[in-house]
């Protein structure tokens, strides 16, 4: 403040440099509010990026509860908050309780809605599962009866038939499916089961560039036919992880030939499993869960790979940063994760993503393949 008031440019630059060094998930909200107050737009932008990429942690930080109304509005308006919408709603309720205390108001239904005011219309309620709407949103009392009726009507309507509602429905989380065949079909399957935006690309026909991949919170890569340039795919995915992204390598993109991800992803040992030989010899099913409470295995009770069970005969990476999470019934690794720069941003999911609803060679739809794929992407996206 003093450096800016007395036009001491050198001191101002030094202060901003020092603040950027201190920036973390714990203080990003506090620093964001201060940067806005003193009109330091570059610092505010950097703080918002930290908040967006680490939304689950920053929305739980003490500084979030102290945000002024204007700063919270900017955060809730972001299309890039990397967390589930129910977590955003819960954070808003915690903020409302703190705001009621600051204003010396009773924390009741009317005052919660009063302090939130128009901020409530920035929460993307259509992205929240119906069960959470019924159990948490209704109980919170922050929506009127009319708004709840509108919301339930929207959630229960067929796609394309939804009525207009006062809440935005644009997904904040974006996934990319990279595949040589069936990528569009896997995209549609994931989009139908999750409140996220999912897009697909075939690197053999459309190419795969880092700037494109950086637009997404997580990437699922698999193959059917081989990659035209497996090294280029691997270089891009390694750069993407280095930039903070998360990658799920599914079968048969862990193969040792051109079907597998190569380049720097392979050379730098970013694979959580060793590359191996693809196999489609018989029906195989989920075996041991070595870490049964792992987020990727949440609500996964069974998996049947189908009559051929496309996968790679492999082993967990020899790196001490790799961890086996689950096996097929015959002991071949099914799921493993790899710690890179302090985060489990690389996951090897040794199943072929298309289901039998997509391909006769896919996994059985009566098993939990969709949950394995969805949970894997949310996990490496740090959501």
C-alpha positions as CSV (number, residue, x, y, z in Angstrom):
1,X,0.0,0.0,0.0
2,X,2.7,2.5,1.0
3,X,4.8,1.6,-2.1
4,X,1.9,2.4,-4.3
5,X,0.7,5.5,-2.5
6,X,4.2,7.1,-2.6
7,X,4.9,5.8,-6.1
8,X,7.9,3.8,-5.1
9,X,7.9,1.5,-8.1
10,X,11.0,-0.5,-7.2
11,X,9.6,-1.3,-3.8
12,X,6.2,-2.2,-5.3
13,X,7.8,-4.6,-7.7
14,X,9.8,-6.2,-4.9
15,X,6.7,-6.6,-2.8
16,X,4.8,-8.3,-5.6
17,X,7.7,-10.6,-6.3
18,X,7.8,-11.6,-2.6
19,X,4.0,-12.2,-2.5
20,X,4.2,-14.4,-5.5
21,X,6.8,-16.5,-3.8
22,X,4.6,-16.9,-0.7
23,X,1.5,-17.8,-2.7
24,X,0.0,-21.2,-1.8
25,X,-3.4,-22.9,-1.6
26,X,-3.7,-21.8,2.0
27,X,-3.3,-18.1,1.5
28,X,-4.5,-17.7,-2.2
29,X,-8.0,-16.5,-1.2
30,X,-6.6,-13.9,1.3
31,X,-4.1,-12.7,-1.3
32,X,-6.7,-12.6,-4.0
33,X,-8.9,-10.3,-2.0
34,X,-5.9,-8.0,-1.2
35,X,-4.7,-7.9,-4.8
36,X,-8.2,-6.8,-5.8
37,X,-8.4,-4.2,-3.1
38,X,-5.1,-2.6,-4.3
39,X,-5.9,-3.1,-8.0
40,X,-2.9,-5.5,-8.6
41,X,-4.5,-7.3,-11.5
42,X,-1.5,-9.5,-12.4
43,X,-1.3,-10.8,-8.9
44,X,-5.0,-11.3,-8.7
45,X,-4.9,-13.3,-11.9
46,X,-2.2,-15.6,-10.5
47,X,-4.1,-16.0,-7.2
48,X,-7.3,-17.0,-9.1
49,X,-5.3,-19.6,-11.1
50,X,-4.1,-21.2,-7.9
51,X,-7.7,-21.1,-6.5
52,X,-9.1,-22.7,-9.7
53,X,-6.5,-25.5,-10.0
54,X,-6.7,-26.3,-6.3
55,X,-10.3,-25.5,-5.6
56,X,-10.9,-28.4,-3.3
57,X,-8.2,-27.1,-0.9
58,X,-8.6,-23.4,-1.4
59,X,-12.3,-23.5,-0.8
60,X,-11.6,-25.2,2.6
61,X,-8.9,-22.7,3.6
62,X,-9.6,-20.1,6.4
63,X,-9.1,-17.3,3.9
64,X,-12.1,-18.4,1.9
65,X,-14.4,-17.6,4.8
66,X,-13.1,-14.0,5.0
67,X,-13.5,-13.2,1.3
68,X,-15.4,-10.0,0.6
69,X,-18.6,-10.4,-1.5
70,X,-17.0,-9.0,-4.7
71,X,-14.1,-11.5,-4.5
72,X,-16.4,-14.5,-3.9
73,X,-18.5,-13.4,-6.9
74,X,-15.5,-13.6,-9.2
75,X,-14.5,-17.0,-7.9
76,X,-18.0,-18.4,-8.3
77,X,-18.2,-17.0,-11.8
78,X,-15.1,-19.0,-12.9
79,X,-15.6,-21.8,-15.4
80,X,-12.4,-23.4,-14.2
81,X,-13.0,-24.3,-10.6
82,X,-11.6,-27.8,-10.3
83,X,-14.0,-29.4,-7.8
84,X,-17.4,-30.9,-7.7
85,X,-20.3,-28.4,-7.5
86,X,-21.6,-29.8,-4.3
87,X,-18.3,-28.8,-2.7
88,X,-18.7,-25.3,-4.0
89,X,-22.2,-25.2,-2.5
90,X,-20.9,-26.4,0.8
91,X,-18.2,-23.8,0.8
92,X,-20.8,-21.1,0.1
93,X,-22.8,-22.2,3.1
94,X,-19.7,-22.0,5.3
95,X,-18.9,-18.5,3.9
96,X,-22.6,-17.5,4.6
97,X,-22.2,-18.6,8.2
98,X,-19.1,-16.5,8.6
99,X,-20.7,-13.5,7.0
100,X,-23.7,-13.8,9.3
101,X,-21.3,-13.6,12.3
102,X,-19.6,-10.6,10.8
103,X,-22.9,-8.8,10.5
104,X,-24.1,-10.1,13.9
105,X,-27.0,-11.9,12.3
106,X,-28.6,-15.2,13.5
107,X,-27.6,-18.1,11.2
108,X,-31.1,-19.0,10.0
109,X,-32.6,-19.7,6.6
110,X,-33.5,-16.1,5.8
111,X,-30.2,-14.6,6.8
112,X,-28.2,-17.3,4.9
113,X,-30.1,-16.3,1.8
114,X,-29.8,-12.6,2.6
115,X,-26.0,-12.6,2.9
116,X,-25.6,-14.8,-0.2
117,X,-28.0,-12.6,-2.2
118,X,-27.3,-12.8,-5.9
119,X,-24.3,-15.2,-5.3
120,X,-26.8,-18.0,-5.1
121,X,-27.4,-17.7,-8.8
122,X,-23.7,-18.4,-9.5
123,X,-23.9,-21.9,-7.9
124,X,-24.4,-24.4,-10.8
125,X,-27.1,-26.5,-9.1
126,X,-27.9,-28.5,-12.2
127,X,-24.4,-30.0,-11.9
128,X,-25.2,-31.4,-8.4
129,X,-26.5,-35.0,-8.3
130,X,-30.2,-35.3,-7.5
131,X,-29.5,-37.2,-4.3
132,X,-27.3,-34.3,-3.0
133,X,-30.0,-31.8,-4.0
134,X,-32.5,-33.7,-2.0
135,X,-30.3,-34.3,1.0
136,X,-28.3,-31.1,1.3
137,X,-29.6,-28.3,-0.9
138,X,-33.2,-28.7,0.2
139,X,-32.2,-29.0,3.9
140,X,-30.1,-25.8,3.7
141,X,-33.1,-23.6,3.1
142,X,-31.3,-21.2,0.8
143,X,-33.5,-21.9,-2.2
144,X,-37.2,-20.9,-2.3
145,X,-39.9,-23.4,-2.9
146,X,-40.4,-22.0,-6.4
147,X,-36.6,-22.3,-7.2
148,X,-36.6,-25.9,-5.9
149,X,-39.6,-26.9,-8.1
150,X,-37.8,-25.3,-11.1
151,X,-34.6,-27.2,-10.3
152,X,-36.3,-30.6,-9.8
153,X,-38.2,-30.1,-13.0
154,X,-35.0,-29.4,-14.8
155,X,-33.1,-32.4,-13.4
156,X,-36.0,-34.8,-14.1
157,X,-36.6,-33.6,-17.7
158,X,-35.3,-35.4,-20.7
159,X,-32.2,-33.7,-22.4
160,X,-33.4,-30.9,-24.7
161,X,-36.7,-30.7,-22.8
162,X,-35.4,-28.9,-19.7
163,X,-37.3,-25.7,-18.7
164,X,-35.4,-22.4,-18.2
165,X,-34.0,-22.0,-14.7
166,X,-32.1,-19.1,-13.0
167,X,-29.0,-21.2,-12.4
168,X,-26.1,-21.8,-14.8
169,X,-25.6,-25.4,-16.0
170,X,-22.3,-25.1,-17.9
171,X,-19.8,-27.6,-16.6
172,X,-16.7,-26.3,-14.9
173,X,-14.6,-29.5,-15.2
174,X,-13.3,-30.6,-18.6
175,X,-11.9,-34.0,-19.6
176,X,-10.3,-35.0,-22.9
177,X,-10.4,-38.5,-24.4
178,X,-7.4,-39.4,-26.7
179,X,-7.9,-42.5,-28.7
180,X,-7.2,-43.9,-32.1
181,X,-10.7,-45.5,-32.4
182,X,-13.9,-45.3,-30.4
183,X,-12.8,-42.1,-28.7
184,X,-16.1,-40.3,-29.5
185,X,-18.1,-43.2,-28.2
186,X,-16.1,-43.2,-24.9
187,X,-16.5,-39.4,-24.7
188,X,-20.3,-39.8,-25.0
189,X,-20.4,-42.5,-22.3
190,X,-18.4,-40.4,-19.8
191,X,-20.5,-37.2,-20.6
192,X,-23.8,-39.1,-20.0
193,X,-22.7,-40.2,-16.5
194,X,-20.9,-37.1,-15.2
195,X,-21.7,-33.4,-15.0
196,X,-18.6,-32.5,-16.9
197,X,-17.6,-31.4,-20.4
198,X,-15.9,-34.2,-22.3
199,X,-14.3,-33.9,-25.7
200,X,-12.4,-36.4,-27.9
201,X,-9.5,-36.3,-30.3
202,X,-7.9,-38.9,-32.5
203,X,-4.1,-38.0,-32.6
204,X,-3.6,-39.9,-35.9
205,X,-6.1,-37.7,-37.8
206,X,-6.3,-34.5,-35.8
207,X,-2.9,-34.2,-34.1
208,X,-2.3,-33.6,-30.4
209,X,-0.7,-30.3,-29.3
210,X,0.1,-29.2,-25.8
211,X,-1.9,-26.0,-26.0
212,X,-5.0,-28.0,-26.8
213,X,-4.4,-30.5,-24.0
214,X,-3.8,-27.7,-21.4
215,X,-7.5,-26.6,-21.8
216,X,-8.5,-29.8,-19.9
217,X,-8.4,-30.9,-16.2
218,X,-7.6,-34.5,-17.0
219,X,-6.8,-36.7,-20.1
220,X,-7.8,-40.4,-20.7
221,X,-5.6,-42.0,-23.4
222,X,-6.2,-45.4,-24.9
223,X,-5.6,-47.2,-28.2
224,X,-7.2,-49.7,-30.6
225,X,-5.0,-49.3,-33.7
226,X,-1.5,-48.0,-33.2
227,X,-0.5,-44.4,-32.8
228,X,1.1,-42.8,-35.9
229,X,3.6,-41.1,-33.7
230,X,3.6,-42.6,-30.1
231,X,6.6,-40.5,-29.2
232,X,4.8,-37.3,-30.0
233,X,1.8,-38.4,-27.9
234,X,4.1,-39.2,-25.0
235,X,6.0,-35.9,-25.2
236,X,2.8,-33.9,-25.1
237,X,1.4,-35.8,-22.2
238,X,4.6,-35.5,-20.2
239,X,4.6,-31.8,-20.8
240,X,1.0,-31.7,-19.7
241,X,1.7,-33.5,-16.4
242,X,4.6,-31.1,-15.8
243,X,2.2,-28.2,-16.3
244,X,-0.1,-29.6,-13.6
245,X,-2.4,-31.9,-15.5
246,X,-3.4,-35.5,-14.8
247,X,-3.3,-38.4,-17.2
248,X,-5.0,-41.8,-17.2
249,X,-3.3,-44.4,-19.5
250,X,-5.7,-47.2,-20.3
251,X,-5.3,-50.3,-22.3
252,X,-3.8,-50.8,-24.7
253,X,-1.9,-47.5,-24.6
254,X,0.6,-49.3,-22.2
255,X,1.7,-51.7,-24.9
256,X,5.3,-51.9,-25.8
257,X,4.8,-51.3,-29.5
258,X,3.2,-48.4,-31.4
259,X,-0.1,-48.9,-29.5
260,X,1.6,-47.6,-26.4
261,X,2.4,-44.0,-25.2
262,X,6.1,-43.4,-25.9
263,X,8.4,-40.4,-26.0
264,X,9.3,-38.6,-22.8
265,X,6.3,-40.1,-20.9
266,X,8.1,-43.4,-21.3
267,X,11.7,-42.2,-21.0
268,X,11.0,-40.3,-17.8
269,X,9.1,-43.3,-16.4
270,X,5.8,-41.4,-16.0
271,X,3.9,-44.7,-16.6
272,X,2.6,-46.2,-13.4
273,X,2.9,-49.6,-14.9
274,X,5.7,-51.0,-17.1
275,X,4.9,-51.3,-20.8
276,X,4.1,-54.8,-21.9
277,X,2.4,-57.1,-24.4
278,X,-1.3,-56.7,-25.1
279,X,-3.6,-59.6,-24.3
280,X,-7.2,-60.6,-25.2
281,X,-7.2,-64.3,-24.4
282,X,-10.2,-64.9,-22.2
283,X,-12.7,-63.3,-19.8
284,X,-11.1,-61.7,-16.8
285,X,-12.6,-59.9,-13.8
286,X,-11.6,-57.6,-10.9
287,X,-9.5,-59.4,-8.3
288,X,-7.8,-58.1,-5.2
289,X,-8.2,-54.5,-4.1
290,X,-5.0,-53.7,-2.4
291,X,-6.2,-50.2,-1.4
292,X,-10.0,-50.8,-1.1
293,X,-10.8,-47.3,0.2
294,X,-8.9,-45.5,-2.7
295,X,-11.0,-42.8,-4.4
296,X,-10.7,-44.6,-7.8
297,X,-12.3,-47.7,-6.3
298,X,-15.2,-45.9,-4.6
299,X,-18.5,-47.7,-5.4
300,X,-16.6,-50.2,-7.6
301,X,-17.9,-53.6,-6.5
302,X,-17.2,-55.6,-9.7
303,X,-15.5,-55.4,-13.1
304,X,-15.8,-57.8,-16.0
305,X,-13.6,-57.2,-19.0
306,X,-15.8,-59.1,-21.4
307,X,-15.2,-62.3,-23.4
308,X,-11.7,-61.0,-24.6
309,X,-10.7,-58.6,-21.7
310,X,-8.3,-56.4,-23.7
311,X,-5.4,-55.4,-21.4
312,X,-1.6,-55.5,-21.1
313,X,0.4,-58.2,-19.4
314,X,2.5,-56.0,-17.3
315,X,3.9,-55.2,-13.8
316,X,3.9,-52.0,-11.7
317,X,6.7,-49.6,-12.5
318,X,9.9,-50.2,-10.6
319,X,9.9,-46.6,-9.4
320,X,9.4,-46.3,-5.7
321,X,6.8,-43.6,-6.5
322,X,4.5,-46.1,-8.1
323,X,1.8,-48.0,-6.1
324,X,-0.4,-50.9,-7.1
325,X,-4.0,-50.4,-6.2
326,X,-5.9,-53.3,-7.7
327,X,-5.3,-56.5,-9.6
328,X,-7.2,-58.7,-12.1
329,X,-8.3,-62.1,-10.7
330,X,-5.1,-63.7,-12.1
331,X,-2.8,-61.3,-10.5
332,X,-2.0,-59.0,-13.4
333,X,-2.1,-55.3,-12.4
334,X,-5.4,-53.6,-13.1
335,X,-4.8,-50.2,-11.4
336,X,-1.7,-48.3,-10.3
337,X,-0.7,-44.7,-9.6
338,X,2.5,-42.8,-9.9
339,X,3.6,-39.9,-7.8
340,X,5.1,-37.1,-9.9
341,X,6.2,-33.8,-8.3
342,X,4.3,-34.4,-5.1
343,X,1.0,-35.4,-6.7
344,X,-0.5,-38.6,-8.0
345,X,-1.0,-37.2,-11.5
346,X,-0.3,-40.4,-13.5
347,X,-2.7,-43.4,-13.3
348,X,-2.5,-46.7,-15.3
349,X,-5.9,-48.3,-15.7
350,X,-5.3,-51.6,-17.4
351,X,-8.8,-52.0,-18.9
352,X,-9.9,-51.1,-22.5
353,X,-12.4,-48.2,-22.1
354,X,-15.2,-49.1,-24.6
355,X,-18.0,-51.1,-23.1
356,X,-19.9,-53.8,-24.9
357,X,-22.6,-51.2,-25.6
358,X,-19.9,-49.6,-27.8
359,X,-17.9,-52.6,-29.1
360,X,-18.4,-56.4,-28.9
361,X,-14.9,-56.5,-27.5
362,X,-15.6,-54.2,-24.6
363,X,-16.3,-54.7,-20.9
364,X,-19.6,-55.9,-19.6
365,X,-22.0,-53.0,-18.8
366,X,-23.4,-54.9,-15.8
367,X,-20.1,-54.2,-14.1
368,X,-18.5,-51.0,-12.9
369,X,-16.3,-50.0,-15.8
370,X,-18.0,-46.6,-16.1
371,X,-17.2,-45.8,-12.4
372,X,-13.6,-46.9,-12.8
373,X,-13.1,-44.6,-15.8
374,X,-14.9,-41.6,-14.2
375,X,-13.3,-42.0,-10.8
376,X,-9.9,-42.2,-12.4
377,X,-10.3,-38.9,-14.3
378,X,-11.7,-37.1,-11.3
379,X,-8.8,-38.4,-9.2
380,X,-5.9,-37.3,-11.5
381,X,-7.7,-34.0,-12.0
382,X,-7.4,-33.5,-8.2
383,X,-11.2,-33.1,-7.9
